[in-house]
Amino acid sequence: MPAETSRDDTTEAIIAAWRAESARLVGALTRMTRDVELAEDLAQDALVAALEQWPASGVPENPAAWLMTTAKRRGIDHFRRADNLRRKTAELDHAAGSEEAAMADLDSQVEYIEDDVLRLIFLSCHPSLTAESRAALTLRLVGGLTTAEIARGFLATESTMGQRISRAKKTLSETHAEFELPTGRERTRRLDDVMAVIYLIFNEGYTATAGEHWMRPDLANEAMRLARMLAALAPDEPEVLGLQALLEIQGSRMAARVDAYGEPVLLEAQDRTRWDQLLIRRGFAALQEAERLAASGKAVGKYFLQASIAAQHARAKQAEDTNWRRIAALYDVLAGAAPGPVVEVNRAVAHGRAFGPDAGLAVLAGLEDGVLGDSPLLPSVRGDLLERAGLHAQASEAFTEAAARTKNESERAVLRRRAEENRTRMSRPK
């Protein structure tokens, strides 16, 4: 069925073009219309037109220019039907006149168009939005994901996610959020917000907080793509490069984090030949550039430090080769740069591996009960350290507590198994 194959190929080409260019498209349209919701509607109209026309006419030589031209025409038609016809039509006609020729070759306006994408990222992560809304809107506007795809990623219904995205757009409109690049300290603060959103998306994909599966690779892969995009837009920011490096290096382990049956495999038991070497090389390259910028006097922070820690794991050919003393030292620096209970728990792991389980337990002793709420992280790490110390009864209790706290089915199975293994060791004759 050649015709059917051709249609399938065309659909794939449309989806690929949309995923690659949607952020540029929505960003440019938002700059022209000053209305992010209208900009997305116009972009979606162009996508629908492509789905209707390309199967018959073929994929155009420059899909991005075709989508932009179509979206602009839809925008002009929209404003011609509106009350403010003259002013808005003049604005769009002027924008079209000044940019129409350049849109035939996007590379000729890369800097201006990339600024639009950066503006769109900042807008999607506006301070007026909650962290969850920022993540959803970023995936929608910048990532080009459908509402259904985002909903699946966060285990929400499509209607719930649609409402969340709609409310986010309404909030941006009501707060008169500016579609401008922030400067000075505001840019630094907002860039931190953007990186936090991308990191949140990655973590939800890398270790799902709820559901049946250990990971949601689609979310993790999208976060890596967003991190690369942000690094390309802000190449002189070592922390942005640090974020890219961190996600690439950690993301390289995904294939090895589950076994043939889909069960979780912890770091020390992973088959490191299954780690993605391309992602590791990308991560090392980003980290090396961040180190170069840091050497010239630019400040680094938590993402750079975490990437440096991840790189230590990536350099170890096997688990026993890991330089845990170096990792512990890096966590000590991280604890000073970005103090917090999650850092302390991970620092406890590093000290436990570097200097023995008692050293790790001593770090945990400095944390108050309930500091991480109902997260399973603290009791699971405590269980691991107690197990290594030979305190199997206490380890079993800690793993049982952690299993009761987690909302992820795969993680619960691992924790219950470790609790049972420690109970079995208790019953063995000495």
C-alpha positions as CSV (number, residue, x, y, z in Angstrom):
1,M,0.0,0.0,0.0
2,P,2.4,2.7,-1.2
3,A,-0.2,5.6,-0.8
4,E,-0.8,4.7,2.8
5,T,3.0,4.5,3.5
6,S,3.4,7.9,1.8
7,R,0.6,9.4,4.0
8,D,2.3,7.9,7.1
9,D,5.6,9.4,6.1
10,T,4.0,12.8,5.5
11,T,2.4,12.7,8.9
12,E,5.7,11.8,10.5
13,A,7.3,14.7,8.7
14,I,4.6,17.1,9.9
15,I,5.0,15.9,13.5
16,A,8.8,16.3,13.3
17,A,8.5,19.8,11.8
18,W,6.0,20.8,14.5
19,R,8.2,19.4,17.3
20,A,11.3,21.2,15.9
21,E,9.7,24.5,15.1
22,S,6.7,25.0,17.3
23,A,8.6,27.1,19.9
24,R,10.0,29.4,17.2
25,L,6.6,29.7,15.7
26,V,4.6,30.4,18.9
27,G,7.4,32.7,20.1
28,A,7.4,34.8,16.9
29,L,3.6,34.9,16.9
30,T,3.5,36.0,20.5
31,R,5.8,38.8,19.8
32,M,3.6,40.0,16.9
33,T,0.2,39.6,18.7
34,R,1.3,40.1,22.3
35,D,-1.2,37.3,23.2
36,V,0.2,33.9,23.9
37,E,-3.2,32.1,23.7
38,L,-3.9,33.6,20.3
39,A,-0.4,32.9,19.2
40,E,-0.8,29.2,20.1
41,D,-4.2,29.1,18.4
42,L,-2.7,30.5,15.2
43,A,0.1,28.0,15.3
44,Q,-2.3,25.2,15.9
45,D,-4.4,26.4,12.9
46,A,-1.2,26.2,10.8
47,L,-0.6,22.7,12.0
48,V,-4.1,21.6,11.1
49,A,-3.7,23.2,7.6
50,A,-0.4,21.2,7.2
51,L,-2.2,18.0,8.2
52,E,-4.9,18.7,5.6
53,Q,-2.7,19.9,2.7
54,W,0.7,18.3,2.9
55,P,-0.5,14.7,2.2
56,A,-1.8,15.9,-1.1
57,S,0.7,18.6,-2.0
58,G,3.8,17.1,-0.5
59,V,6.1,18.4,2.3
60,P,7.3,21.9,1.4
61,E,11.0,22.6,1.0
62,N,11.0,24.8,4.1
63,P,8.3,23.4,6.5
64,A,9.0,26.1,9.1
65,A,8.5,29.0,6.7
66,W,5.3,27.4,5.4
67,L,3.9,27.1,8.9
68,M,4.8,30.7,9.8
69,T,3.4,32.1,6.6
70,T,0.1,30.2,7.1
71,A,-0.1,31.2,10.8
72,K,0.4,34.9,9.9
73,R,-2.3,34.8,7.3
74,R,-4.7,33.3,9.8
75,G,-3.7,36.0,12.2
76,I,-4.5,38.7,9.7
77,D,-7.8,37.1,9.0
78,H,-8.5,37.0,12.7
79,F,-7.8,40.7,13.2
80,R,-9.8,41.7,10.1
81,R,-12.8,40.2,11.9
82,A,-12.1,42.1,15.1
83,D,-13.1,45.5,16.1
84,N,-9.5,46.9,16.2
85,L,-9.1,46.0,12.5
86,R,-6.9,48.9,11.3
87,R,-4.4,49.0,14.1
88,K,-3.8,45.3,14.4
89,T,-3.9,44.6,10.7
90,A,-1.3,47.3,10.2
91,E,0.9,45.8,12.9
92,L,0.7,42.3,11.4
93,D,1.1,43.6,7.8
94,H,4.2,45.5,8.9
95,A,5.6,42.5,10.7
96,A,4.8,40.3,7.7
97,G,6.4,42.8,5.3
98,S,9.6,43.1,7.3
99,E,10.0,39.4,8.0
100,E,8.3,37.6,5.1
101,A,11.4,37.3,3.0
102,A,13.5,36.3,5.9
103,M,11.1,33.6,7.0
104,A,12.0,31.7,3.8
105,D,15.3,31.1,5.4
106,L,15.1,30.9,9.2
107,D,18.8,30.8,9.5
108,S,19.1,34.4,8.3
109,Q,17.2,35.6,11.4
110,V,18.5,33.1,13.9
111,E,19.4,35.5,16.6
112,Y,16.1,37.4,16.5
113,I,14.0,34.2,16.3
114,E,16.0,32.5,19.0
115,D,15.3,35.5,21.3
116,D,11.6,34.8,20.6
117,V,12.1,31.3,21.9
118,L,14.0,32.5,25.0
119,R,11.2,35.0,25.6
120,L,8.6,32.2,25.3
121,I,10.5,30.0,27.8
122,F,10.7,32.9,30.3
123,L,7.0,33.6,29.7
124,S,6.0,29.9,30.3
125,C,7.9,29.9,33.6
126,H,6.5,33.3,34.8
127,P,6.6,33.8,38.6
128,S,2.8,34.2,38.7
129,L,2.4,30.5,37.8
130,T,2.7,27.5,40.1
131,A,5.5,25.1,39.5
132,E,3.1,22.5,38.1
133,S,1.5,25.1,35.7
134,R,5.0,26.3,34.6
135,A,6.0,22.7,33.7
136,A,2.7,22.0,31.8
137,L,2.8,25.3,29.9
138,T,6.5,24.9,29.0
139,L,5.9,21.4,27.6
140,R,2.9,22.8,25.7
141,L,4.3,26.0,24.3
142,V,8.0,25.3,24.1
143,G,8.0,21.5,23.8
144,G,5.1,21.4,21.4
145,L,3.5,18.4,23.2
146,T,-0.2,17.9,23.0
147,T,-2.4,18.2,26.1
148,A,-2.9,14.4,26.0
149,E,0.9,13.7,26.0
150,I,1.4,16.1,28.9
151,A,-1.4,14.5,30.9
152,R,0.0,11.0,30.4
153,G,3.4,12.2,31.5
154,F,2.0,13.6,34.8
155,L,-0.7,10.9,35.3
156,A,-3.5,13.4,35.0
157,T,-6.7,13.3,32.9
158,E,-6.6,15.2,29.7
159,S,-9.4,17.5,30.8
160,T,-7.6,18.2,34.1
161,M,-4.4,19.1,32.3
162,G,-6.3,21.1,29.7
163,Q,-7.8,23.2,32.5
164,R,-4.4,23.7,34.1
165,I,-2.9,24.9,30.9
166,S,-5.9,27.2,30.2
167,R,-5.8,28.7,33.7
168,A,-2.0,29.3,33.3
169,K,-2.7,31.2,30.1
170,K,-5.5,33.2,31.7
171,T,-3.2,34.0,34.6
172,L,-0.5,35.4,32.2
173,S,-3.2,37.5,30.6
174,E,-4.6,38.8,33.9
175,T,-1.2,39.7,35.3
176,H,-0.2,41.4,32.0
177,A,3.0,39.3,31.8
178,E,5.5,41.0,29.5
179,F,6.9,39.2,26.5
180,E,10.3,40.7,27.0
181,L,13.7,39.3,27.9
182,P,14.4,40.2,31.6
183,T,17.7,41.9,32.3
184,G,20.2,42.1,35.2
185,R,19.2,40.3,38.5
186,E,15.7,39.7,37.2
187,R,17.1,37.7,34.3
188,T,19.2,35.6,36.7
189,R,16.2,35.0,39.0
190,R,14.0,34.1,36.1
191,L,16.6,31.8,34.5
192,D,16.7,30.0,37.8
193,D,13.0,29.5,37.6
194,V,13.3,28.1,34.0
195,M,16.0,25.7,35.0
196,A,14.0,24.5,38.0
197,V,11.0,23.7,35.7
198,I,13.2,21.7,33.3
199,Y,14.8,19.9,36.2
200,L,11.3,19.2,37.7
201,I,10.2,17.7,34.3
202,F,13.3,15.6,34.1
203,N,13.0,14.2,37.6
204,E,9.4,13.3,37.1
205,G,10.5,11.3,34.1
206,Y,13.6,9.8,35.5
207,T,12.0,8.6,38.8
208,A,8.2,8.8,38.6
209,T,6.7,9.9,41.9
210,A,3.5,7.9,41.3
211,G,2.1,5.2,39.0
212,E,3.1,1.7,38.0
213,H,6.3,2.5,36.2
214,W,9.8,3.3,37.6
215,M,10.4,5.9,34.8
216,R,8.5,8.0,32.2
217,P,11.2,8.3,29.5
218,D,9.2,10.6,27.3
219,L,9.3,13.3,30.0
220,A,13.0,12.8,30.7
221,N,13.9,13.0,27.0
222,E,11.8,16.1,26.6
223,A,13.5,17.7,29.5
224,M,16.9,16.9,28.0
225,R,15.8,18.5,24.7
226,L,14.6,21.6,26.6
227,A,17.9,21.8,28.4
228,R,19.8,21.6,25.1
229,M,17.6,24.3,23.7
230,L,18.2,26.5,26.7
231,A,22.0,26.0,26.6
232,A,22.0,27.0,22.9
233,L,20.0,30.2,23.8
234,A,22.2,31.0,26.8
235,P,25.6,29.6,25.9
236,D,27.6,31.9,28.3
237,E,25.7,30.7,31.4
238,P,27.7,27.9,33.2
239,E,24.8,26.9,35.3
240,V,22.6,26.3,32.2
241,L,25.4,24.2,30.7
242,G,25.7,22.5,34.1
243,L,22.0,21.6,33.9
244,Q,22.4,20.2,30.4
245,A,25.4,18.2,31.5
246,L,23.5,16.9,34.5
247,L,20.5,15.7,32.6
248,E,22.5,14.2,29.7
249,I,24.7,12.2,32.1
250,Q,21.9,11.0,34.3
251,G,19.7,10.4,31.3
252,S,22.4,8.2,29.8
253,R,21.5,5.5,32.5
254,M,17.9,5.1,31.6
255,A,18.1,1.9,29.5
256,A,20.0,0.3,32.4
257,R,17.7,1.4,35.2
258,V,15.2,-1.4,34.5
259,D,15.7,-5.1,33.8
260,A,14.2,-7.3,31.1
261,Y,11.0,-7.5,33.1
262,G,10.7,-3.7,33.7
263,E,11.9,-4.0,37.3
264,P,14.1,-1.2,38.8
265,V,17.8,-1.7,38.8
266,L,19.7,0.4,41.3
267,L,22.9,2.3,40.3
268,E,25.5,-0.1,41.7
269,A,23.9,-3.1,40.0
270,Q,23.4,-1.5,36.6
271,D,25.1,-2.9,33.4
272,R,27.2,0.1,32.5
273,T,27.6,-1.1,29.0
274,R,24.0,-0.1,28.5
275,W,24.6,3.5,29.4
276,D,24.2,5.8,26.4
277,Q,27.6,6.9,25.4
278,L,26.3,9.7,23.1
279,L,24.5,11.3,26.0
280,I,27.6,10.9,28.2
281,R,29.8,12.6,25.6
282,R,27.2,15.4,25.2
283,G,27.2,15.8,29.0
284,F,30.9,15.9,29.3
285,A,31.2,18.5,26.5
286,A,28.6,20.7,28.3
287,L,30.4,20.3,31.6
288,Q,33.8,21.1,30.1
289,E,32.4,24.3,28.6
290,A,30.9,25.2,32.0
291,E,34.2,24.6,33.6
292,R,35.9,26.9,31.1
293,L,33.4,29.6,31.8
294,A,33.9,29.1,35.6
295,A,37.6,29.4,35.2
296,S,37.1,32.8,33.6
297,G,35.3,34.0,36.7
298,K,31.6,33.1,36.0
299,A,29.7,31.8,39.0
300,V,28.5,28.2,39.2
301,G,25.9,26.6,41.4
302,K,24.0,23.5,42.2
303,Y,23.5,22.2,38.7
304,F,27.2,22.5,37.8
305,L,28.1,20.7,41.1
306,Q,25.5,18.0,40.6
307,A,26.8,17.5,37.0
308,S,30.3,17.1,38.4
309,I,29.0,14.4,40.7
310,A,27.2,12.6,37.9
311,A,30.4,12.8,35.8
312,Q,32.2,10.8,38.6
313,H,29.8,8.0,38.2
314,A,30.0,8.1,34.4
315,R,33.8,7.9,34.5
316,A,33.7,4.7,36.6
317,K,33.8,1.6,34.3
318,Q,32.3,-0.4,37.1
319,A,30.6,0.4,40.4
320,E,33.7,-0.4,42.5
321,D,35.8,2.1,40.5
322,T,33.6,5.0,41.7
323,N,35.6,7.7,43.4
324,W,33.2,8.1,46.4
325,R,35.6,10.3,48.3
326,R,35.6,12.8,45.5
327,I,31.8,12.6,45.3
328,A,31.5,13.1,49.1
329,A,33.7,16.2,48.8
330,L,31.6,17.6,46.0
331,Y,28.4,17.0,48.1
332,D,30.1,18.9,51.0
333,V,30.5,21.8,48.6
334,L,27.0,21.4,47.3
335,A,25.6,21.5,50.8
336,G,27.2,24.8,51.3
337,A,26.1,26.3,48.0
338,A,22.5,24.9,48.0
339,P,21.7,23.6,51.4
340,G,18.6,21.5,51.8
341,P,17.3,18.1,53.1
342,V,17.5,16.3,49.8
343,V,21.2,17.4,49.4
344,E,21.9,16.1,53.0
345,V,20.3,12.8,52.3
346,N,22.4,12.3,49.1
347,R,25.4,13.6,51.0
348,A,24.7,10.8,53.6
349,V,24.8,8.2,50.8
350,A,28.2,9.6,49.5
351,H,29.7,9.7,53.0
352,G,28.4,6.2,53.7
353,R,30.1,4.8,50.6
354,A,33.3,6.8,51.1
355,F,33.9,6.4,54.8
356,G,31.6,3.6,56.0
357,P,27.9,3.4,56.9
358,D,28.3,5.0,60.3
359,A,29.6,8.2,58.6
360,G,26.4,8.3,56.4
361,L,24.2,7.7,59.4
362,A,25.9,10.5,61.2
363,V,24.9,12.9,58.4
364,L,21.3,11.6,58.5
365,A,21.3,12.2,62.3
366,G,21.4,15.9,61.6
367,L,18.0,15.9,59.9
368,E,14.8,16.4,61.7
369,D,12.0,13.8,61.4
370,G,9.4,14.8,58.8
371,V,11.8,17.3,57.1
372,L,10.9,15.6,53.8
373,G,7.2,15.1,54.6
374,D,5.9,11.8,53.4
375,S,8.7,11.3,50.8
376,P,10.2,7.7,50.9
377,L,13.7,9.1,50.3
378,L,14.9,9.5,53.9
379,P,13.8,6.1,55.3
380,S,15.0,4.3,52.1
381,V,18.5,5.8,52.4
382,R,18.5,5.1,56.2
383,G,17.6,1.5,55.4
384,D,20.4,1.1,52.9
385,L,23.0,2.5,55.4
386,L,21.6,0.3,58.2
387,E,21.8,-2.7,56.0
388,R,25.5,-2.0,55.1
389,A,26.1,-1.6,58.9
390,G,24.7,-5.1,59.4
391,L,21.7,-3.8,61.4
392,H,19.2,-5.8,59.6
393,A,16.2,-5.5,61.9
394,Q,16.4,-1.7,61.8
395,A,17.0,-1.8,58.1
396,S,13.9,-3.9,57.5
397,E,11.8,-1.4,59.5
398,A,13.2,1.5,57.5
399,F,12.5,-0.1,54.2
400,T,9.0,-1.0,55.3
401,E,8.4,2.6,56.2
402,A,9.7,3.8,52.9
403,A,7.5,1.3,51.0
404,A,4.5,2.6,52.8
405,R,5.3,6.2,51.8
406,T,6.0,5.8,48.1
407,K,3.2,6.2,45.5
408,N,5.2,4.5,42.8
409,E,4.4,0.8,42.4
410,S,7.8,-0.3,41.1
411,E,9.6,1.5,43.9
412,R,7.3,0.0,46.4
413,A,8.1,-3.5,45.1
414,V,11.9,-2.9,45.4
415,L,11.6,-1.5,49.0
416,R,9.4,-4.4,50.1
417,R,11.9,-6.8,48.7
418,R,14.7,-5.2,50.5
419,A,12.7,-5.2,53.7
420,E,12.1,-8.9,53.3
421,E,15.7,-9.6,52.5
422,N,16.8,-8.0,55.8
423,R,14.1,-9.9,57.7
424,T,15.5,-13.1,56.2
425,R,19.0,-12.2,57.3
426,M,17.8,-11.6,60.8
427,S,16.5,-15.1,61.0
428,R,19.7,-16.8,59.8
429,P,21.8,-18.5,62.5
430,K,25.0,-16.6,63.1
